[in-house]
Every structure is written in C-alpha cells, then in structure tokens.
C-alpha cells in the first residue's frame, strides 16, 4: 500500500500539469498497467485524465476499473463520449455504465445511438485501431505489436485528435520508415475517407466498391470515430437483402426461407396470389370486350401471348435497372422524369425493331401483310408502355412509401398484359376489312 501511495505521489504532478500528455502515456501501456496507475491516483484526477483517452483504449480500461473509480470517471464524460463507450463495452459493463447515468443523460444517449435500420451505424463494428495524433511512432509500433499478440481484429489504423475526431489514417509503410520520435500527425495521411453513422448501407457499399477499400471508418455528426464498417460484413448483408427483394418481386415474403413453416409461407404468398388473380381477371375482361373479333378471326388468339409476353419481358428489364438505381441511390429526385423518358425511348426503339421482326414473321407465316402490320403496331405500343411503366412504377411506389420490390412486378404485369391485349385487339377492329 505504501509503495502504491509513493507511486501515486510521484505521478500526481505530471498528471495534474498535463492530463492530455498523461493520457497519451497511458495509451502506450497494457490495459492492466493503465488501470493500476489510474487506481493509484485520486478519483477526480483519474477521471480528468480518462476523459482524454482514445475511445477504444478507454473502453478497455473502463472494463477493469474498480467501482468507486468507475463512477467518478463516468460522471466526467460528455454524452457523445459515453454513447460511444456504450457501443464498445460488453453487455455487463454497458448496463453498469447506463445505470450510472441520470434520466436526462439516458435520453441523450438513446437518441445518439438510435440509427436507422439500414444505416452504417447498424452494421458497423466497434473494434478498430485508433491512436492520438501526438503519440510517437515508436510507441505506436509497440502498441500495434501488443494488440497483434492479443489477436486484435484486422483493420486500418486511424488517427484522432484530442476530442477523438478522425483526422487521418496510418500507412504501415510510412509508419515503419518514420523516425522513432516523430509524432503520428507528421506521418499520417490526411485524405481519409469516412461515412456518417446515419448513411444508408447501400450507399456505403457503393463507396467501398468504388474505392476498393476493405473497411471504412464511421463517424458521428461531430466527426468522432465510433466504429468501422467492413466490406465482408456489408456484402453479406447486401446479398441477403438482394435475395429478399427477389422473393418479394415474385410475391413471396422477404423473410421466408426454404424450410419456413407451412402456415408462414402460405400467409406470405396467398395475399399476392389473390392480387394476381384480380389482375388476371382484369386482363381477361379486356379480351372479353373483343370476343366478337376473336370469334371472326381465331388466329388473333395465337398472337395475344406473344405481344403480352414480350411487353412483360421488356418491362422487367426497365424495372430491374430502376430498382437497382433506387437501391444504390443513383437516382436523384431531379432526374426522375429524365429516367422515365429514357426508358420510354428505349421502349420505342425496341418496339420498332421487334415490331418489324414480328410483322415479317406473321406475314410470311400466314401470308397476310395486314396481319403483320397489325401485330407489329401492337408490339410497338406495348413495348413503349412497358418501358414507361417499368420505370414509372417503382419510382412511384418509392415516392408514396411502398416497397418497390414488393409490388412493382405484379403491377407491371397487369399493365403489359392489359395493354398488349387491348392494342392487338383494338388494331384488329380497325383492320377487319383487310383480315378477310
């Protein structure tokens, strides 16, 4: 006990004179030694020094602090610092820290930690390497070696300022070649890319893919480093979400799996089958309007599925491109109509080319050029509608708050079937004198 008091007596002037420099010294030590030193100091001084520790180091130290020191340290921390510590701590220490807070502080913390469902904050990892800017190169290398022995997770090493704001990233080649007494600030790279915790994970994925990084640092609204998003985790999440969207496009639940219970699968699928049934009756009613024409020219029935099916395929192409654009946040509000008109233009061009091919095939097959013109015009109209609706439907669903992947395909099929039948049979009415 006497040795510990003597040790504290020797350290106290240094810690009182420059708490920031004292904190940097603690960061270079193993957590057990840092805890011993803080425990030997007066609680108020230990709390003042602790507030300047790099957040990840602070979390490791806090896990082993004695109760009386834990309470004092927590009282000296601001809301954002405590919020980040909560993310980094194991469950037991997290509950302990949360219980030390006042009701008002708890509300502030909850607000700071409430990230949207698909945001970077929800998929980030709290395990990362970060060092303060004025730590020496030699101390940093020793610290990295120590963490490697403890099997610390692979990551980039970041540099933060005295308020834990992200200011740079360490290139290991630069670090190893730098003078031992140089500060990290002098060797770090300042052009560090980061994302806000509220950024949508689809956008984060796009940025990681474009920059070819395996991880990206996550910061709060004050640019404080709070975590990292790793590409591997993000890819897994995006792939899972993509398969859910595929299931939704074909009327199955996004959360349904191959061996989901029978009643669960039925509950997810039956409602959309009823919607499909209603749209099929709608398309059938269009055919019913022209029953007299079909009765006179049964050959028209051969081309009904041809025109409608081709429209469905063309519309699906537009639909997939637009939904991908929505997922990747590639479609700003100012360019919505430009995209719709572009897809409609593609529909017209495809309609002309496919319409001519279909018209020639019908002419040579049945020997009537007017039948070929009729089928070609119907194909042109339906592919124009398919391109327009394939783009407009998911954009409209997104605008009114519905999931484009859930309902766009069914609505698109309805449009292309109805318009395909209506255009073919409508033109047939006009071409009656030439079909005999």
N, C-alpha and C positions, 0 to 999 in steps of 0.2 A: 504493500500500500504506500509505503514511504517512497519507494522507487517511482511509483506511478505519479505521486504528487510532485516529486522533484522533476520528473519528465514534463509534467504539465506546466510547472513553474518556468522551465527553460523555453518552452514553446510559446507561452502566452504572449510575450512581447511581439514576436513575429506574427502571430495570428491577429493580434489587435492592430498592428501597424498596417498590414496589407492583407485583408481577408481574401481578396481575389488571387493574389500570388500564393497564399497558403492553400487555397482550393486547388490551384494548378499542381502544387506539390503533392497533394493527396491523390490526385488523379493518376499519378505515375506509380502509386503503390498498390499492392494487392488489397482487395476489399477488407480482409481481416485486419491488416495493419491500419488502414484508414479508420476503421471502426474503433480500434483501440485508442488511436490518437484523439478522435473526437470524444470518446468516452472519458478521457483524462482531462478534458477542458471543461470550464464552466458551461452549463447548458446554453446560456444566452450567446456566448461566443461561438460555441459549436454550431448553433443554429444560424448565426450570421455567416459563418464560413460555408456551411452546407448549401445555402441558397445560391452560391456561385459555382457549384459543381456542375460539370456536364451532366445532362439529364440521365443518360444511361448509366453512368458511374454512380450518380446519386441514387438511382433505383436499387442498384446492387448493394450499396452501403446501407440504405434505409431498411432493407430486409433483415439486417443483423443488429440494428441499434437497440439498446435497452429501452424499456418502456418510458422512463422519465425523459430520456433524451429524444425519443421518438415524438412525444407530444410537443416538446419545445420546438423541435425542427419544423414540424408541420405548421405550427402557428405562424412561423416567419415566411411562409411561402405564399406567393400570389396564386390567384385562381387558375391561370393557364398552366403554371408550373405543376400545380397539384393535379390538374386534369391529365397532363402528360404522364406524370408518375403513376396515376391510376392505370393507365394503359400498360405500363411496363411491369407492374408488380404482379406477383402471383395472387391467387384468389384470397388467401388468408390475410396477407398484408394489405391487399386492396380494401377489404372490408374493414380492417383495422384503421386504415387511413381515412376512409369515408366516415367512420364513426366519430373521428376526432373533429369533424367539421361542424360548423353552425348550420342551421336550416337554410340560411341565405347562401352560404358557400356551397352547400349541396346542390341548390338550384342552379347556381352558376356553372358548376362542374357538369351537371347533367346536360345543360344547354350546349356546353362546349364539346361534349362527347357524343352528341346526337347527330350522327352522319346519316345521310340518305341511304336507302337500301343498296343502290348500285354505285355508290361513290368510292373514291380511293380510300377514304377513311375506314370503310367497312372491310376492305381486303388487304390493308397494309399490315406489315409485321412490325412489332415494336423492337425487334432485335437488329441492331445496326452498330456500326463503329463510328464514333464521332469524338473529336478532340478539339480543345480550345486553341485559338489561333496563336497564343503566345507560348504554348508548350514547345520545348526544344525537340529537334529531330531525334537526338539520341534517346530521350525519354519516350518518344512516340514509338520508336522501333522496339524498345524493351517492352512497352505495353502491348504492342501487337503480338510479340513473341509469347508473352504471358497468356494473352487471350487465345492464341492458337493452341497452347497446351491444354486450355480449358475447353477446347472444341467449340470456340465461338463460331456462329454462323458466317458463311462466306458472304461478303458484301463489299461495296465500295467503302472507303474511309472518308468521312466528311469532316469539315472544319466549321466550327461555330464561334460566334463572338461571346462577349461576357453575358449576354442575355439569351444565349442558346439559339441565336438566329443563324441560319445557314448562310455561309459566306464563301465556301469553296469546297473543292474535292481534292484528295491527295492522289497523285500518280505515284505508284510504288517505285517506279524507275527514278523519278525525280527525288523521292524521299531517300533512297539508298545512296544517291550520288551527292546529296546536300551535305554541307558541313555539320558536324555533330551538334554544334551550339547554335545553329540557325533556328529561327522560330518557324513554326508551320505556316504562318502568314506569309513568309518570304518565299516559300516553295510551293504553296498550294496553287491550284488552278481556279481562277475566279469565275470562269464561264460555266458554272454548274447549273444544270437543268433540274427543276423541281416541279412538283404538282401540288395543288392545294388539296387538302383533305376532302373538300366538297366536289372536286372534279369527278365527272362521270367516268366509271371504269372503262367504258368503251373508248372514250377519248384518250385515257391513259394508255390503253392497249395500242391505239393508233400511233401515239407518240413514241412508245417503246419500239414498235416495229419500224417506224421511220428512222429512228436514231440508232437502232441496233444495240440498245443497252439491255443488260440482263436484270437491272433493277433501277428504280428511280426514287429519290428521296421525297417524302411527303411533309409538307409544312402547313402550319395553321395560318390564320389571317395576318399574323404579325411576323411571318416568315420563320417561326421557330420550328426546328426539326422535331418531328413527332413520330416518324416511322419510315419504312421503305415498302414499296410495292415491288415484288419480284415477278419477272416475266413468266416464270414457270407457273406460279400460283394463278396469275391473271389469265394465262392461256387456258388452264384447266377450267376456270370459271366461265370464260367466254365460250369454250366448247360446249359446256353443259347448257349454257343459256341458248346457244345456237340450236342444239338438239331439241330443247323445249319449244323454240319458235317453229321448228319444222313440224313437230307434233301438232302445235296449235294451228298451223296453216291447213292441216288436213282434218281438223275437227276433233283432235284428241287433246286431253288435258296436258298442259306443260309439265305438271308434276306426276304424270302417270308413268309407271315403269313396266317392264316386261312381265313381272310377276306381281303386279298390284292386285289387291283383292277384286273379285268379280264385280261386286256391287260398286266399288270405287270406279272401276273402268266404265261400267255402264252409266254411272252418274255423270262422268266426264264426256261421254260420247253421245248419248241419246239426245240431249238438247240440240246439238248441232245437226244430228241426223233429221230431226224434225224441221229445222230451218232449211236443210237441203231439200226435204220433201216439199215444203211450201214453195221453194223456188222452182222445183221441177214441175209442179202443177202450174205455176205461172208461165213457164216456157211451153208447157203443153197447151195452155189456153190460147197462146198465140197461134200454134198450129191449128187448133180448133177453129179459129176465125177464118182460116183459108181452106177448110175441108172440101169446099166445092172445087177449088182449083186443083187440089191434090187428087180429088176423085177423077177429074178430067185428064190429069197428067201425072199418073202414079210415079213416073220417072223422077219427079222432083224429090220424092222421099229419099232417093239414093244420095242426093247432094246436101240434104239437111245436116247430117252429122259431119260431113266434110267441111262445110262452111263454119258451123258452130265449133267444131273441134280445133280447126286452125286458128280461129279467134281466141279460144281458150289458151292455146299454146303461146300465141304472140302476147296476149295479155299477161301471162305468167312470167314471161321474160322481163317485161317492164316492171311488174310487181316485185320480183326478186331484186332487181337493181335498185329500186327506190327504197325498199325496206332495208337493204344493206346500207344505203346512204343515210337513212334515218338512224340506224344503229351506230354508225361511225361518225355521226354528227357532221356529215358532209353537205347538208342541205340547209343553208340559212334561209330565214323567212323571206328575205328579199328576192330569192331566186326560185321560189316555189313554182310560179307560173311559167318561168323560163324552162324549168324541167318538164312540166306538164306538156307544154307546146313542143318541146324537143321530142318527147316520146310519141306525141300525136303525129309529128312529122315523120318519125321512123315508121309509124303505123301506115301512113300514106304511101311511103316508098315501098315498104314490104307488100302493101295491098296491091299496088300497081304490078309489081313483079310476080307475086304469087297469083294475082288475079289473071294475068295474061297466060301464065302456065296452066292454070286451071281451066280457063276458057278454051285454050287449044286442045287440052285433053278431052273436055266434054264435046267439043266439035268433032274431033276425029273419032271419038268413041261412038257417038250417036248420030253423026252425020248432019247435025243441025247447027249452023253457025250462030243462030239467035239464042239457042240454049247455052252455047259457050259464052256469049256476051252477057246473058242474064247471070250465069254463075260467077263470071269474072267481076261484074259490078257488085254483086252481093259480097264477094270476098273482099273487095276493096273497102266497102263500107264497114264491114265487121272488123277488119284489121285496124282501120282508123279508130273505131270505137274502142277496140282492145288496147291500143297504145295509150289513148287518152285516159280511159278508166283505170288501166293498170298503174298509171302514175297518180291519178287523182284520188283513188280510193284510199290507199294507205296514208297519204298526206292528210286527207280529210279525217280519217279515223284518229290520227295522231293529234290533229287540231282540236277535236272535241273530247279528247281524253280517253279514247278507247285504244286497246292494244291492236296495232295494225296486223300483227301476225295471227291474231286470233280469228278475225272475221273478214279480212280482205279477200282471201281466196274464194270464199263462198259467194260474196257479193260480186266479185269479178266474173265468176262462172255464170251467175244469173244474167249479168249484162251481156256477155258474149253469146250465151245460148239464145236469149230473147232477141237480141239484135240480129244474130245470124239467121234465125228462123224468119223474123219479120222482113229483113232485107231480101232474102231469097224469094219468099212467097209474095212479097209486095211487088218486086220486079216482075214476077211471073204473071201477076194480074195485068201489068202493063204490056207484057209480051204475048198475051193469049193469042192474038191473031197470027203470030209468027211461029207458034209452037205446034200447030196442027200439021 
